């Protein structure tokens, strides 16, 4: 049984963003051949991925959600992989 991976169409708004020495990759995409809404994913420097649980009507709305998250969440560090805790 083969499962095909859907082809993602990336918005021209996708790219890298840097703040305070932290660079992340911002992916805004939807599935090719559909009119599906846009998905927002942020990948940190180590490959840790944050994907929004909601989708967006436009790629601009998705990018605005990223900007809001940076402003409200204390900067780019909010996207870094959570550090393990020791008990």
C-alpha positions in Angstrom: 0.0 0.0 0.0 1.5 3.3 -1.1 0.5 6.6 0.4 1.3 9.6 -1.8 2.5 12.8 -0.1 0.4 15.7 -1.3 2.2 18.4 -3.2 2.3 21.7 -1.4 2.1 25.0 -3.2 4.1 27.6 -1.3 3.1 31.3 -1.1 5.6 33.9 -2.3 5.3 35.2 1.3 7.2 32.1 2.6 10.8 32.7 3.6 13.2 33.3 6.5 12.7 35.8 9.3 15.4 36.8 11.8 15.0 38.7 15.1 17.5 39.0 17.9 19.9 36.5 16.3 17.2 33.8 15.9 16.3 32.8 12.3 13.2 30.8 11.5 11.7 29.6 8.2 8.1 30.6 7.7 6.1 28.4 5.3 2.7 29.4 4.1 1.3 26.7 1.8 -1.8 24.9 0.6 -2.3 21.6 -1.2 -1.9 21.7 -5.0 -4.9 21.3 -7.1 -7.3 22.3 -4.4 -8.9 25.5 -3.1 -8.0 24.5 0.5 -7.2 27.3 2.9 -3.6 28.2 3.7 -1.5 26.5 6.4 1.2 28.3 8.5 4.3 26.5 9.6 7.4 27.9 11.4 10.6 25.9 11.5 13.3 26.9 14.0 17.1 26.5 13.5 17.1 22.9 14.7 14.2 21.8 12.5 11.6 22.0 15.2 8.2 22.7 13.5 5.3 24.7 14.8 2.1 24.3 12.7 -1.0 26.4 13.4 -4.1 24.3 14.2 -6.3 26.6 12.2 -6.1 27.5 8.5 -6.3 30.8 6.8 -8.4 32.2 4.0 -5.4 33.9 2.4 -1.7 33.7 2.5 -1.6 37.3 3.9 -3.8 36.2 6.8 -1.4 33.4 7.6 1.6 35.8 7.5 -0.3 38.2 9.7 -0.8 35.4 12.2 3.0 34.8 12.3 3.7 38.5 12.9 1.1 38.6 15.7 2.6 35.5 17.3 6.1 37.1 17.3 4.8 40.4 18.7 2.5 38.8 21.4 4.7 35.8 22.2 7.9 37.5 23.2 9.8 37.3 19.9 11.3 34.5 17.8 12.3 32.6 20.9 8.7 31.5 21.3 9.3 29.2 18.3 12.3 27.4 19.6 12.1 23.8 20.6 11.0 23.4 24.2 13.8 22.5 26.5 13.4 19.3 28.4 12.6 19.6 32.0 14.2 17.5 34.7 12.2 16.3 37.7 
